[in-house]
Amino acid sequence: MYNCQYCTNTEITEVLYLGALPPVNDLRSSSDELGEVGFFPLPFCHCENCSLTQIGVRLKREVIFPRTYPYLSGVTKSLVKNFSEQAEKVVSYLSLAQTDLVVDIGSNDGSLLNNYLKYSRVLGIEPSQAADIANSNGITTLNTYFDKKSMIKIKDEYGKARLVTACNVFAHIDDIPELLSNIGELLAEDGIFLTESHYLLNLVETLQFDTIYHEHLRYYTVTFLEKMFREHGLEIFRVENIPTHGGSIRVWASKPGSHLVTETVEEFLLNEDLAAISKLEKLQEFANRVISWRNNFRLVLSELISSGARIGGIGAPSRASTLIAFTGLTELDLLAVGEVQNSAKIGKYMPGTRIPVIPESELLSQDPTHLLILSWHIEEPIIKSLRDMGYKGSFIVPLPSPRVLQ
């Protein structure tokens, strides 16, 4: 039995059980270390009381976001482009001045704040080693977690923020009431809190179960966010669809009455109501489709391997770990997983497996007949890049349904 992360309801429903998985970024550098990897249950759940979709297990932040966390946002070109577009819109809307403060929660290597640097003061909060990169590039970053203590330090030393951003981290931080209280206290009276999160409607409609993992505590709808923000002294005034991570939403919020509420909010609320995305039945239907997909995917791979195919994986994003674990792929199925040259994941193993992560060029030198695109949500640029590198084999795109491209 799990308690709801928001309303503490003790009767939330387990919709889909994805098994016992390691943290998706727990990559070890030698086979001797694989026995040290911890496996934790991953139940995908829904609370009918407050409509929050969530996972039922919460790991300590030090376990899932340690100092050694390997992800760097700057290596994902589509994300860098999205950050640039976000800043262009926000700077224009707020007319940011050099005296204004922009704070980014979970700022990673500073890829977002780099776009605000010439317009205002910037400050990142990042617990991983990515903070070192940001600081070396002139983006002031506190190497810590965002909590009450760090919020008070920021307010005392830097002042209140005209803009607080939380991109792909707002669903990752536990203790929602404290999180929202800290954001509200840090925000200037006319300031904006801007968050980007994976969108539950996209997740369900395109079968993105691979975005379910321990880092992602919650899966948002605008319906839930509007209710949650209102109950904690914030008001959503604008919502946008953005393409990152296979379909996300950018939500603009502020203290009530400080910004004009646009029609986009009502449009999202109506669309979610029509889609019944907050209903348990819709999520149970999604779970059934996921099970059917797994059976079909394993059949496709089994037939290829039986016919002599040599399959490599391409891309080691967090979501790849869920897909590999849920489908039971091993080193007997995949030669290796290829990553871009500057990835911190190269030289390690995919979490909980003996599948090595190697440079893409090294994987291509092994003459795979098929490449499984684990970063399938950016399928087109990946295929183009690999064709430019000389790869002439076939591609396997796993989701929304398995397909082989010659």
N, C-alpha and C positions, 0 to 999 in steps of 0.2 A: 504494500500500500504506500502511495506517495502523497506528499502534501503539495498543494499548488504553491508555486513560487510567489504568486501575487496575493490571493485571497486566503491562503492557508487551508482551503477546502481539503478534507482528508479522503474524499471520494472521487478523485480524478481517475479517468479511464485510460488504461494502456491500450493504445491503438495498434502499435506495431513494435515487436521486440526484435532489435537488430543484432542481438547476441552480446557476447562479452568482448569488448574491443579495447585495445590500448589507446591512450591519448594519441590523436592523429599526427602530432608532430614529435612524438617520442621516437626518433630515429637513432639507432645505435650504429657505431662505427666498426664493430667487429662482431662476429658470430658468437664470441664468448660472452658478450654483453646481452644477448637476446634473452637469456634466462632471467635478467633483471627487470624486464619490461612487465609492467602491471596491466592486467586486463580487468575492465570494469563493465558492469552491465549497462546496456544502452536502450532503455525503454522510451518510446515516443508516445507522449500522453496528451490528453486534452481535458481541460476543466470546463464542464458545462455551466458552472456557477458564474464564472467571470469571462469565459470564452478564450482563455489563454491556452495556446498550444505550446508544449514545452517538453523537455526531457525530464525523466523522473529521478535522475541521479545528478548530484552536484559534487564535483571534485574540488579540492582546495585549489585556490588560484595559483599557488606555488607549484602544483603538479602539472597543470595544463598550460600555464604561462610562466615558465621558469626563465631565469636569466639567459639560459642557452637556447631559448626559443628560436628556431632557424629561419622563420619566414621574413622576407624583405619585400615590402610592397613595391619598391622601385623596379623590381624585375618584371612586373606584370604591366605590359604596355597599355592594355585596355584600361587598367585601373589608373595609371598615371594620366591618361587622356581624360578620364572621368573627373579626376581631381582638378585638372586644369579648367574644365568646363564648369565645375561647381564654383570655383573661386571667381571666375569671370562673372557669373550670375550674382554671387553674394556681394562682391566688391561693388558692383553697379547698384545693387539694391540698397545696401547700407551706406554707400559713400564713405567707406572706411578712411580714417585719417591715421597719420603716423603715430599719434598718441593712443589710438585704440589698441586693445589687446585681443588677440585671437588665441584661444586655447584649444588644443586638439588632444582628446582623451584617447590613449592607445595610438600614439602618433607614429610608431614604428620608426622607419629610417628618415622620417620628415618629408616624405614625398608630397603629402598634402600641404603642409605648412610652407613648403618651398614656394608655392604659388601665391601665398599671402605676404611673403617676406618684404617685398618692395612697397607694400601698401600700409603696413601696420607693424606693431610689435607682435611677435609670435612666441608661443611657449608650448612645448610638447610634454606629455606625460607618458612614459613608456618603460615598462618593467624589464624588457629584454635587452640583449646586447645591441639591438638595432639602435638604441639611444646613443651609443658611442659614434655610430656613423653619422647620425643627425647632428650631434654636437661638433663633430669634425668638419661638417659642412656649414657651420655657422648658424644652425637652427637650435637655439637654446632648448634643451630637453632635460627634464628631471627623470632620472633613472629609478622610477618607483611606480607603485600602483596608484590609481585614482581612488582615494577614500577621503574620509573626514580630515585626517591629518594633512594630507597633501593639498586638499582644497583650502584649508586655513593658511597653509604656507604660501600658496599662490596668491590668495586674497591679500595677505599681509605684506608680501614682498613685491607684488606686481599690480595689485589692484583688481577691480572687477573686470569681467570680460564683456566686450561688445558682441563677441561671437564665441560660442563653445561648440565644437564639433565632436562627433563620436561616430566614426565611419567603420562599419563592420565590427564594432565592439560593444554597442549599446545592448545587445542581447547576450553579451558574454559575462557581464558583471553581476554577481549575486547581490542579494539584499536590495530589492527595487526601491523601497521607501527611502533608504539612506542614499542611494544613488541619485534619485530625483531631488532629494533635499539638498545634496551637495551641489548639484547643477544649478538649482534655483538660487542658492546662496551666492554662487560664483557669478551669476549672470547680472549684468547691468540692467537697469529698469527698462531700457528700450532695446536690450540685447536680444540675440537670437540663439536658440539651441537648435542645431541642425544635425540630424542623424541619418545615416544610410544603413539600411538593414536588408537582409534577404527577405523576400516577400512570400508569405505563406501561400498566397493564391498561385504564384508562379511555381512554387515548389510542388504543389499538388497537381496542377494542370500538366506540367511537363515531367512529372515523376522524379523529381530531384531528391530522392531519399538520400543520395550521397552527400547532401549538405547537412545531414543530421549527424552530429558528433558531439563529444563532451564539451567542447568549447562553446558551442551554440546552445545556450540554456533555454532560449525562447525563440518562437517563430511568430512574427508579428503580422497582424492585420491592422489597417487604419482604424477599424471599429474598436479593437482593443486599445490601441494607442490613444485614441481620442478620449476614451473613458479614463484610462490610467493617468494621462497628463492632466485632465480636468480635475481629478481627485487630488492631484498634488500641485495645484497652483500654476499650471501651464496650459496654453491653448494652442492647438494646431491651426495654422493659418494658411498653409500651402503644402501640397503633396505632389510629387512627381514620380513617374516611372523612370528608372534608369537601367541600362543593360548589364551592369556589373554582376558577376557571380551567377549568371544565368537568369537574372531578373530580380531587381531590388527596388526599394522605394526610398526616396529622399524626402524626409519630413521636416518642415520648418515649424518651429514652435517658439512661443514667447510668453511673457507674463500677460494675462488677459487684458485685452483692450489696447495693447501697445502697437499692434499691427493689424491691418485690415484682413479679415478672413476671406479668402478667395473661394470661388465656386469649386475649385479642385477638391476640396475636402468633402463636400456633399457628393460629388461625382464618385469618389472612391467608396464612400459609405454605401451608396445605392448599388454600385456594381458588386460589392461584397455581399450585400443582402440578396441580390439576384443569384449569385453564385453559390449561396448557402455555405460559404467557406468556414463559418464559425460553428457549423452543425456537426455533431459527432458522426452522423451517417455519411457525410461527405468524406470525412477523414478515414472512416472504416473502408469505404470504397477504394480510397487511395491505397490503403494497406493491402487489400486484396490484389490490386494491380501490381504492386511491388513484388509480391510473392510470385505472381504469374510471370513477371519480367525476369526474375532470377532464374526460374526454370528454363525459360526460353534462352536466356543469355548463356547459361551453362551448356545447353544443347548446341548452340551455335559454335562455341569454343571447342567443345568436345569433337564435333564433326570436323572442324578445321585441323585440330591437332592429330586426329586419326588419319587424315589425308596427307600428313607430313608437314603441315604449316609450322613455321618457326615464328613465334609471336613475341614482340617486345611491347612494352608500355611506353607511352609518351606523356610526360608531365607528372609531377609529384605534388599537386596541390593537396591541401588537407582533405578535400572530398575524395581523393583517390584512395586514401586509407580506408574509408568506410566502404567504398565499392569493393575493394580487394578483400577486406575481411568478411563482408556480408556474403560474397559469392564464393569464398573459400579458395581464392587463387593462391598458388604457391610458386616457388622457383621451378616447378615441373611444368607450369603453364606459361610463365613469362621468362624470357631470357634475362631481362633486366628492365629497369625503368629509366628512360632517358630524360635528362633535365638540361636546361640552358646552361651555358658554360660557367656563369658566375654564381650559380645556385649553391647555397650553404648545405644543401642536402646531398650533394655529390660525395661519394665515398662512404655512404651509410646504407643501411637497409631500410626498406619500407617497414613501418611499425609492425612489430610482432611477426615478421616474416624473414625469410632468407633471400628475398628478392633485392638485389643490389641496385642502388641508384648511381648511374654513370652519366658522363656527358653524352648528349645526343649523337655527336660524331662517332663516339666509341661504339654506341649501340648500332649505328648504321654499318659500321665496319664488320659486324657479326652477321650481316646479310639476312636480316629478318624478312620473311615473306609478307608478314602482316604487322601493322602497328596499331595497338589498342590505344585510342586517344582518351586518356584519363581526364584531361582538361577539355572534355567534349564541349563545354559551354563556349569555348573560343575555337571551335573546330576549323573554321575557314582560314584564319591566319596561321594556325599550326600546320595545316596541310600545305599551304603555300610555302611556308618556310622550309618544310622538309623536302618538298619538290625542288625548291631552289638549291637545297643541299645535295640533290642528285638522287634522292630516294625514288625508286620506280615501282615499289611493291604496292600492296593493298592496305587500306585503312579499315579499322573496325571502330564504328561510332556506337558506344554502348547505350546512350539514352537520347530521347525518350523511349526508343525501341531499338534493339540491336540491328545494325545494318552494316554490310560490308561494301566499301567503295573501292572499285578497281583503279 
